[in-house]
Amino acid sequence: NYRDMTTQVFAGHLPMLVRPDAREVLIVGYASGITAGAVGRHDVSGIDCVEIEPAMREASQFFAEENYHIIDDPRFRLIVDDARSYVLGSKKKYDVIISEPSNPWVSGVSSLFTVEFYRRVDQQLADDGIFVQWLQIYEISNELKVSILRALDTVFADYAVYAANEA
C-alpha cells in the first residue's frame, strides 16, 4: 500500500533530521526494509533491525531498489528475534529507536504498544535519544489510538504526533 511506504520513509528520515548526530539506530520491524533504507541514507554507524519473521530477509529483496539495498549495507544488522524479548534483554544504547510493528490488534504484537515496552525502550535510549512509534491509524479504532497514546504519554513527557497521510 503506497500510504505505508510514505509513512515508512517518513519514519526513517524524521528522527535523523531532528537528530543528525545520531549514530546508533534500532528499528523494530524490518518488513520491506523501506524505513531501514531511509535511515541508511544518513551518516549513522549502525542500524540494528529486529524482525520476528525470518522470511522478511528474502521478501525485502522485492523492494531492493526502494530500500537502497540496505540488507547489503555493512552498517546494517538484521536480528531475527521477537522485538519484546530483544528489547528486554539488550543493554545497548541507541540514539534513535523506531518501532513499526504490525497492527496492535495482531496476535503477539500488542505487547509492543504497552507502558512496559515503552519503559524498556526509554532505558535503551541514549541521552537526548529519540523514539518514533509508527501507528497505522487507518486500521484501528479511536479507542485503541487513545490507549496507545496514553501508554506513550505515561513514559515520554515530551512528544509530538504527526500524520504522514490523510487517515
LOTIDO-877180 format. One record per residue: residue number from 1; residue in one letter; z, x, y of N, C-alpha, C, CB in turn. Coordinates in steps of 0.1 Angstrom, whole numbers, plus 2048, in hexadecimal, padded with zeros to 3 digits. Glycine has a CB too. Layout:
# residues N
{r NUM; A; {Z; X; Y}; {Z; X; Y}; {Z; X; Y}; {Z; X; Y}};
...
//
This chain:
# residues 167
{r 1; N; {800; 808; 7F4}; {800; 800; 800}; {800; 809; 80C}; {80C; 7F6; 800}};
{r 2; Y; {7F7; 806; 816}; {7F6; 80F; 822}; {802; 80F; 82A}; {7EA; 80B; 82A}};
{r 3; R; {80A; 804; 82A}; {816; 804; 832}; {820; 80E; 82D}; {81C; 7F6; 832}};
{r 4; D; {821; 810; 820}; {82A; 819; 81A}; {826; 828; 81E}; {82B; 818; 80B}};
{r 5; M; {819; 82A; 81E}; {814; 838; 821}; {818; 83B; 82F}; {805; 839; 81F}};
{r 6; T; {816; 832; 838}; {819; 834; 846}; {828; 837; 848}; {816; 828; 84F}};
{r 7; T; {831; 830; 841}; {83F; 832; 843}; {843; 83F; 83C}; {847; 826; 83D}};
{r 8; Q; {83C; 842; 831}; {840; 84F; 82A}; {83C; 85B; 833}; {838; 850; 81D}};
{r 9; V; {831; 85B; 83A}; {82D; 865; 843}; {838; 866; 84F}; {81F; 863; 849}};
{r 10; F; {83B; 85A; 854}; {845; 859; 85F}; {852; 85E; 85A}; {846; 84A; 863}};
{r 11; A; {857; 85B; 84E}; {864; 860; 849}; {864; 86F; 847}; {867; 859; 83C}};
{r 12; G; {859; 875; 845}; {858; 883; 843}; {858; 88B; 850}; {84C; 887; 83B}};
{r 13; H; {850; 885; 85A}; {84F; 88C; 867}; {85A; 88A; 871}; {842; 888; 86D}};
{r 14; L; {85F; 87E; 871}; {869; 87A; 87B}; {875; 884; 87B}; {86E; 86C; 879}};
{r 15; P; {87C; 886; 870}; {888; 88F; 871}; {884; 89D; 874}; {88F; 88F; 864}};
{r 16; M; {878; 8A1; 870}; {873; 8AF; 873}; {870; 8B1; 882}; {867; 8B3; 86B}};
{r 17; L; {86C; 8A6; 888}; {869; 8A7; 897}; {876; 8A6; 89F}; {860; 89B; 89B}};
{r 18; V; {880; 89F; 89A}; {88D; 89E; 8A0}; {895; 8AB; 89E}; {896; 892; 89B}};
{r 19; R; {893; 8B1; 892}; {89B; 8BD; 88F}; {891; 8C8; 88A}; {8A5; 8BA; 883}};
{r 20; P; {889; 8CE; 894}; {87E; 8D7; 890}; {884; 8E4; 88B}; {876; 8DA; 89D}};
{r 21; D; {890; 8E7; 88C}; {896; 8F3; 886}; {89B; 8F1; 878}; {8A2; 8F8; 88F}};
{r 22; A; {899; 8E5; 872}; {89D; 8E2; 865}; {896; 8EC; 85B}; {89B; 8D4; 861}};
{r 23; R; {89E; 8F1; 851}; {898; 8FA; 847}; {899; 8F4; 839}; {89F; 907; 848}};
{r 24; E; {8A4; 8EE; 836}; {8A6; 8E9; 828}; {8A5; 8D9; 829}; {8B3; 8EE; 822}};
{r 25; V; {89D; 8D4; 820}; {89B; 8C5; 820}; {89C; 8C0; 812}; {88C; 8C2; 826}};
{r 26; L; {8A3; 8B5; 811}; {8A4; 8AD; 804}; {89D; 8A0; 805}; {8B3; 8AC; 7FF}};
{r 27; I; {895; 89D; 7FC}; {88E; 890; 7FC}; {892; 889; 7EF}; {87E; 891; 7FD}};
{r 28; V; {897; 87C; 7F0}; {89A; 874; 7E5}; {88F; 86B; 7E2}; {8A8; 86C; 7E7}};
{r 29; G; {887; 86E; 7D7}; {87B; 866; 7D4}; {86F; 86E; 7D7}; {87C; 859; 7DB}};
{r 30; Y; {867; 871; 7CD}; {85B; 879; 7CF}; {84E; 86F; 7D0}; {859; 883; 7C4}};
{r 31; A; {84D; 867; 7C5}; {842; 85E; 7C4}; {834; 864; 7C7}; {844; 852; 7CE}};
{r 32; S; {82D; 861; 7D1}; {820; 866; 7D4}; {821; 874; 7DB}; {818; 85D; 7DD}};
{r 33; G; {82D; 878; 7E0}; {82E; 885; 7E6}; {82A; 884; 7F5}; {826; 88F; 7E0}};
{r 34; I; {827; 879; 7FB}; {823; 878; 809}; {82E; 87D; 812}; {81F; 869; 80C}};
{r 35; T; {83A; 878; 810}; {845; 87D; 819}; {847; 88B; 818}; {852; 875; 816}};
{r 36; A; {847; 890; 80C}; {849; 89F; 80A}; {83E; 8A7; 810}; {84A; 8A2; 7FA}};
{r 37; G; {832; 8A2; 80F}; {826; 8A8; 815}; {828; 8A9; 824}; {81A; 8A1; 811}};
{r 38; A; {82D; 89E; 82A}; {82F; 89E; 839}; {839; 8A8; 83D}; {833; 88F; 83D}};
{r 39; V; {844; 8A9; 835}; {84F; 8B3; 838}; {849; 8C1; 837}; {85B; 8B1; 82F}};
{r 40; G; {841; 8C3; 82D}; {83B; 8D0; 82B}; {831; 8D5; 836}; {833; 8CF; 81E}};
{r 41; R; {82E; 8CC; 83F}; {825; 8D0; 84A}; {82E; 8D7; 855}; {81E; 8C4; 850}};
{r 42; H; {83B; 8D7; 853}; {844; 8DD; 85C}; {849; 8EA; 857}; {850; 8D3; 860}};
{r 43; D; {84F; 8F2; 860}; {854; 8FF; 85C}; {862; 8FF; 856}; {854; 908; 869}};
{r 44; V; {862; 8FB; 849}; {86E; 8FA; 841}; {86E; 905; 837}; {870; 8EC; 83B}};
{r 45; S; {87A; 908; 832}; {87C; 912; 828}; {87B; 90C; 81A}; {889; 919; 829}};
{r 46; G; {881; 900; 818}; {881; 8FA; 80B}; {881; 8EB; 80C}; {88E; 8FE; 804}};
{r 47; I; {87A; 8E5; 802}; {87A; 8D6; 801}; {87E; 8D3; 7F3}; {86C; 8D0; 805}};
{r 48; D; {88A; 8CE; 7F1}; {88E; 8C9; 7E4}; {88B; 8BA; 7E3}; {89E; 8CC; 7E1}};
{r 49; C; {885; 8B6; 7D8}; {882; 8A8; 7D7}; {887; 8A3; 7C9}; {872; 8A6; 7D8}};
{r 50; V; {88F; 899; 7C9}; {895; 893; 7BD}; {88D; 887; 7B9}; {8A4; 890; 7BF}};
{r 51; E; {888; 886; 7AD}; {880; 87B; 7A8}; {885; 878; 79A}; {871; 87E; 7A9}};
{r 52; I; {888; 86C; 797}; {88D; 868; 78A}; {881; 867; 780}; {894; 85B; 78B}};
{r 53; E; {875; 864; 784}; {86A; 861; 77B}; {862; 86E; 77A}; {862; 855; 780}};
{r 54; P; {862; 874; 76E}; {85A; 881; 76C}; {84B; 87F; 76E}; {85D; 886; 75F}};
{r 55; A; {846; 873; 76B}; {838; 870; 76C}; {833; 871; 77B}; {834; 863; 766}};
{r 56; M; {83B; 871; 784}; {837; 871; 792}; {831; 87F; 796}; {843; 86E; 79C}};
{r 57; R; {834; 889; 78F}; {82E; 896; 791}; {81F; 895; 78F}; {834; 8A1; 788}};
{r 58; E; {81B; 88F; 784}; {80D; 88E; 781}; {807; 883; 78A}; {80B; 88A; 772}};
{r 59; A; {80E; 878; 78C}; {808; 86D; 794}; {806; 871; 7A2}; {812; 861; 793}};
{r 60; S; {80E; 87A; 7A7}; {80C; 87E; 7B5}; {7FF; 885; 7B8}; {818; 887; 7BA}};
{r 61; Q; {7F9; 88A; 7AD}; {7ED; 892; 7AE}; {7E1; 888; 7B4}; {7E8; 898; 7A1}};
{r 62; F; {7E3; 87B; 7B2}; {7D9; 872; 7B7}; {7DA; 871; 7C6}; {7DB; 864; 7B1}};
{r 63; F; {7E4; 877; 7CC}; {7E6; 877; 7DB}; {7E7; 885; 7E0}; {7F3; 870; 7DE}};
{r 64; A; {7E1; 88F; 7D8}; {7E2; 89D; 7DC}; {7DC; 8A0; 7EA}; {7DA; 8A5; 7D1}};
{r 65; E; {7D2; 89A; 7ED}; {7CC; 89C; 7FB}; {7D6; 897; 806}; {7BE; 896; 7FD}};
{r 66; E; {7DB; 88B; 803}; {7E4; 884; 80D}; {7F1; 88B; 80E}; {7E6; 876; 809}};
{r 67; N; {7F6; 891; 803}; {803; 898; 803}; {802; 8A7; 805}; {80B; 895; 7F6}};
{r 68; Y; {7F6; 8AB; 808}; {7F3; 8B9; 80B}; {7F7; 8C3; 7FF}; {7FB; 8BE; 818}};
{r 69; H; {7F5; 8BE; 7F3}; {7F7; 8C6; 7E7}; {805; 8CC; 7E7}; {7ED; 8D1; 7E6}};
{r 70; I; {80F; 8C4; 7EB}; {81D; 8C8; 7ED}; {823; 8CD; 7E0}; {826; 8BD; 7F2}};
{r 71; I; {81E; 8C8; 7D5}; {823; 8CC; 7C8}; {821; 8DB; 7C5}; {81D; 8C4; 7BC}};
{r 72; D; {817; 8E1; 7CB}; {813; 8EF; 7CA}; {819; 8F8; 7D5}; {804; 8F0; 7CA}};
{r 73; D; {820; 8F2; 7DE}; {826; 8FA; 7E9}; {832; 901; 7E4}; {82A; 8F0; 7F5}};
{r 74; P; {833; 90E; 7E6}; {83F; 916; 7E0}; {84C; 912; 7E6}; {83C; 925; 7E3}};
{r 75; R; {84C; 90B; 7F1}; {859; 906; 7F7}; {85E; 8FA; 7F1}; {857; 904; 806}};
{r 76; F; {855; 8F3; 7E9}; {859; 8E6; 7E3}; {85E; 8E8; 7D5}; {84C; 8DD; 7E3}};
{r 77; R; {869; 8E0; 7D2}; {86F; 8E0; 7C5}; {871; 8D1; 7C1}; {87C; 8E8; 7C5}};
{r 78; L; {86A; 8CD; 7B6}; {86C; 8C0; 7B1}; {877; 8C0; 7A7}; {85F; 8BA; 7AB}};
{r 79; I; {881; 8B8; 7A9}; {88D; 8B7; 7A0}; {88D; 8AA; 799}; {89A; 8B9; 7A8}};
{r 80; V; {88A; 8AA; 78C}; {88A; 89D; 784}; {898; 89A; 780}; {880; 89E; 778}};
{r 81; D; {89E; 890; 787}; {8AC; 88D; 785}; {8AE; 87F; 78C}; {8B5; 898; 78A}};
{r 82; D; {8B9; 879; 789}; {8BE; 86D; 790}; {8C3; 872; 79D}; {8C8; 865; 787}};
{r 83; A; {8BF; 86C; 7A8}; {8C3; 871; 7B5}; {8D2; 870; 7B8}; {8BB; 869; 7C0}};
{r 84; R; {8D8; 865; 7B3}; {8E6; 863; 7B5}; {8ED; 86F; 7AE}; {8EB; 856; 7AF}};
{r 85; S; {8EA; 872; 7A1}; {8F0; 87D; 79A}; {8EE; 88A; 7A1}; {8EB; 87D; 78C}};
{r 86; Y; {8E2; 88C; 7A6}; {8DF; 899; 7AD}; {8E7; 89B; 7B9}; {8D0; 89A; 7B0}};
{r 87; V; {8E8; 890; 7C1}; {8EF; 891; 7CE}; {8FE; 892; 7CB}; {8EC; 884; 7D6}};
{r 88; L; {903; 88B; 7C1}; {911; 88D; 7BE}; {915; 89A; 7B9}; {915; 882; 7B4}};
{r 89; G; {90C; 8A1; 7B2}; {90F; 8AE; 7AC}; {90B; 8BA; 7B4}; {908; 8AF; 79F}};
{r 90; S; {902; 8B8; 7BE}; {8FD; 8C4; 7C6}; {907; 8C8; 7D1}; {8F0; 8C0; 7CC}};
{r 91; K; {908; 8D5; 7D3}; {910; 8DA; 7DE}; {907; 8E0; 7E9}; {919; 8E6; 7D8}};
{r 92; K; {8FA; 8DF; 7E8}; {8F1; 8E4; 7F2}; {8F2; 8DC; 7FF}; {8E3; 8E5; 7EC}};
{r 93; K; {8F0; 8E3; 80A}; {8F0; 8DC; 817}; {8E1; 8DB; 81B}; {8F9; 8E4; 821}};
{r 94; Y; {8DE; 8D0; 821}; {8D0; 8CE; 826}; {8D0; 8CA; 835}; {8CA; 8C2; 81E}};
{r 95; D; {8C6; 8CF; 83C}; {8C5; 8CC; 84A}; {8BF; 8BE; 84C}; {8BB; 8D6; 851}};
{r 96; V; {8B7; 8B9; 842}; {8B1; 8AC; 842}; {8B2; 8A6; 834}; {8A3; 8AC; 847}};
{r 97; I; {8B7; 89A; 833}; {8B6; 893; 826}; {8AE; 886; 829}; {8C4; 890; 820}};
{r 98; I; {8A4; 884; 821}; {89C; 878; 822}; {89D; 870; 815}; {88D; 87B; 825}};
{r 99; S; {8A2; 864; 816}; {8A3; 85B; 80A}; {899; 850; 80A}; {8B2; 856; 809}};
{r 100; E; {890; 850; 800}; {887; 845; 800}; {884; 841; 7F1}; {879; 84A; 806}};
{r 101; P; {88F; 83C; 7EB}; {88E; 836; 7DD}; {886; 829; 7DE}; {89B; 835; 7D7}};
{r 102; S; {884; 824; 7D2}; {87E; 817; 7D1}; {887; 80C; 7D7}; {87B; 813; 7C2}};
{r 103; N; {882; 800; 7D7}; {88A; 7F5; 7DD}; {898; 7F4; 7D7}; {883; 7E8; 7DA}};
{r 104; P; {8A2; 7F1; 7E0}; {8B0; 7F1; 7DB}; {8B2; 7E6; 7D0}; {8B8; 7EE; 7E7}};
{r 105; W; {8AA; 7DD; 7CE}; {8AC; 7D3; 7C4}; {8A7; 7D7; 7B6}; {8A6; 7C6; 7C8}};
{r 106; V; {8A0; 7E3; 7B6}; {89B; 7E8; 7A9}; {8A7; 7EE; 7A1}; {890; 7F2; 7AB}};
{r 107; S; {8A7; 7EB; 794}; {8B2; 7EF; 78C}; {8B4; 7FE; 78D}; {8AF; 7EC; 77D}};
{r 108; G; {8C0; 803; 78F}; {8C4; 811; 790}; {8C2; 817; 79E}; {8BB; 818; 787}};
{r 109; V; {8BC; 810; 7A7}; {8BA; 815; 7B4}; {8C4; 811; 7BE}; {8AC; 811; 7B9}};
{r 110; S; {8CB; 806; 7BC}; {8D4; 801; 7C6}; {8E0; 80A; 7C9}; {8DA; 7F4; 7C1}};
{r 111; S; {8E3; 813; 7C0}; {8EE; 81D; 7C3}; {8EA; 827; 7CD}; {8F2; 824; 7B6}};
{r 112; L; {8DD; 828; 7D1}; {8D9; 831; 7DB}; {8D9; 82B; 7E9}; {8CA; 836; 7D8}};
{r 113; F; {8DF; 81F; 7EA}; {8E0; 818; 7F7}; {8EF; 814; 7F9}; {8D7; 80B; 7F7}};
{r 114; T; {8F8; 81C; 7F4}; {906; 818; 7F5}; {90E; 822; 7FE}; {90C; 819; 7E7}};
{r 115; V; {91A; 81D; 802}; {923; 826; 80A}; {926; 833; 802}; {930; 81E; 80E}};
{r 116; E; {929; 832; 7F5}; {92C; 83D; 7ED}; {920; 848; 7EE}; {92E; 839; 7DE}};
{r 117; F; {914; 843; 7EC}; {909; 84C; 7EC}; {907; 853; 7FA}; {8FC; 845; 7E8}};
{r 118; Y; {908; 84A; 805}; {907; 84F; 812}; {912; 859; 816}; {907; 844; 81C}};
{r 119; R; {91E; 857; 811}; {929; 861; 814}; {925; 86E; 80D}; {936; 85C; 80E}};
{r 120; R; {920; 86E; 801}; {91C; 87B; 7FB}; {910; 881; 802}; {919; 878; 7EC}};
{r 121; V; {907; 879; 806}; {8FC; 87F; 80E}; {901; 885; 81B}; {8F2; 873; 812}};
{r 122; D; {90A; 87F; 822}; {910; 884; 82E}; {917; 892; 82B}; {91A; 87B; 834}};
{r 123; Q; {91D; 893; 820}; {923; 8A0; 81C}; {919; 8AB; 81A}; {92C; 89E; 810}};
{r 124; Q; {90D; 8A7; 816}; {903; 8B1; 813}; {8FB; 8B5; 81F}; {8F9; 8AC; 808}};
{r 125; L; {8FD; 8AE; 82A}; {8F5; 8B1; 836}; {8FC; 8BD; 83D}; {8F5; 8A5; 840}};
{r 126; A; {8F4; 8C6; 842}; {8F8; 8D2; 84A}; {8FD; 8CC; 857}; {8ED; 8DC; 84B}};
{r 127; D; {904; 8D5; 85F}; {908; 8D1; 86C}; {8FB; 8CC; 874}; {90F; 8DC; 874}};
{r 128; D; {8FC; 8C1; 87B}; {8F1; 8BB; 882}; {8E5; 8B7; 879}; {8EC; 8C5; 88C}};
{r 129; G; {8E8; 8B5; 86C}; {8DE; 8B0; 863}; {8DA; 8A2; 866}; {8E3; 8B2; 855}};
{r 130; I; {8CE; 89F; 861}; {8C8; 891; 863}; {8C6; 88B; 856}; {8BB; 892; 86B}};
{r 131; F; {8CA; 87E; 855}; {8C7; 876; 849}; {8BE; 86B; 84D}; {8D4; 870; 843}};
{r 132; V; {8B3; 869; 844}; {8A9; 85F; 846}; {8AA; 856; 83A}; {89B; 864; 848}};
{r 133; Q; {8AC; 849; 83C}; {8AB; 83F; 831}; {89F; 836; 833}; {8B8; 836; 831}};
{r 134; W; {896; 837; 82A}; {88A; 82F; 82A}; {88D; 822; 824}; {87E; 836; 823}};
{r 135; L; {889; 817; 82A}; {88D; 809; 824}; {880; 801; 825}; {898; 803; 82C}};
{r 136; Q; {87C; 7FC; 81A}; {870; 7F3; 819}; {874; 7E5; 81E}; {86A; 7F3; 80B}};
{r 137; I; {874; 7E2; 82A}; {87A; 7D5; 82F}; {871; 7C9; 82C}; {87C; 7D6; 83E}};
{r 138; Y; {865; 7CB; 828}; {85C; 7C0; 825}; {85F; 7BA; 817}; {84D; 7C4; 826}};
{r 139; E; {867; 7C0; 80F}; {86A; 7BA; 802}; {879; 7B7; 800}; {865; 7C4; 7F8}};
{r 140; I; {881; 7B7; 80A}; {88F; 7B4; 808}; {894; 7AA; 812}; {897; 7C1; 809}};
{r 141; S; {89F; 7A3; 80E}; {8A4; 799; 817}; {8AC; 79F; 823}; {8AE; 790; 80E}};
{r 142; N; {8AE; 796; 82D}; {8B5; 79B; 838}; {8C4; 79E; 834}; {8B5; 790; 843}};
{r 143; E; {8C9; 797; 82B}; {8D7; 79A; 826}; {8D8; 7A8; 820}; {8DB; 78F; 81C}};
{r 144; L; {8CE; 7AC; 819}; {8CE; 7B9; 813}; {8CC; 7C4; 81D}; {8C3; 7BA; 808}};
{r 145; K; {8C3; 7C1; 827}; {8C1; 7CB; 832}; {8CF; 7CD; 839}; {8B7; 7C5; 83C}};
{r 146; V; {8D6; 7C2; 83C}; {8E2; 7C3; 843}; {8EC; 7CB; 83B}; {8E8; 7B5; 847}};
{r 147; S; {8ED; 7C8; 82E}; {8F6; 7CF; 825}; {8F3; 7DE; 825}; {8F5; 7CA; 817}};
{r 148; I; {8E7; 7E2; 825}; {8E3; 7F0; 825}; {8E7; 7F7; 832}; {8D4; 7F2; 822}};
{r 149; L; {8E4; 7F0; 83D}; {8E8; 7F5; 84A}; {8F7; 7F6; 84C}; {8E2; 7EC; 855}};
{r 150; R; {8FE; 7ED; 846}; {90D; 7EE; 847}; {912; 7FA; 83F}; {913; 7E1; 841}};
{r 151; A; {90C; 7FD; 834}; {910; 809; 82C}; {90D; 815; 834}; {908; 809; 81E}};
{r 152; L; {901; 816; 83A}; {8FD; 821; 843}; {907; 823; 84E}; {8EF; 820; 848}};
{r 153; D; {90A; 817; 855}; {913; 817; 860}; {921; 81C; 85D}; {913; 809; 867}};
{r 154; T; {925; 819; 851}; {933; 81E; 84C}; {934; 82D; 84C}; {935; 818; 83E}};
{r 155; V; {929; 834; 849}; {929; 842; 847}; {923; 84A; 853}; {921; 846; 83B}};
{r 156; F; {919; 844; 859}; {912; 84B; 864}; {915; 844; 871}; {903; 84D; 862}};
{r 157; A; {91C; 84A; 87A}; {920; 844; 887}; {914; 843; 891}; {92B; 84B; 88D}};
{r 158; D; {90B; 84D; 890}; {900; 84E; 899}; {8F3; 84D; 891}; {900; 85B; 8A1}};
{r 159; Y; {8EB; 842; 894}; {8DF; 840; 88C}; {8D5; 837; 895}; {8E1; 83A; 87F}};
{r 160; A; {8C9; 838; 891}; {8BE; 82F; 897}; {8B6; 829; 88C}; {8B5; 838; 8A0}};
{r 161; V; {8B1; 81D; 88F}; {8A8; 816; 885}; {89A; 815; 88B}; {8AE; 808; 882}};
{r 162; Y; {890; 819; 883}; {883; 818; 887}; {87B; 810; 87E}; {87C; 827; 888}};
{r 163; A; {871; 809; 883}; {867; 802; 87B}; {859; 808; 87D}; {866; 7F2; 87F}};
{r 164; A; {854; 80E; 872}; {847; 815; 873}; {83B; 80B; 873}; {846; 81F; 867}};
{r 165; N; {83D; 7FF; 86D}; {833; 7F5; 86D}; {839; 7E7; 870}; {82C; 7F5; 85F}};
{r 166; E; {831; 7DE; 872}; {836; 7D0; 873}; {83B; 7CC; 866}; {82C; 7C6; 879}};
{r 167; A; {846; 7C5; 865}; {84B; 7C0; 858}; {843; 7B5; 853}; {85A; 7BC; 85A}};
//
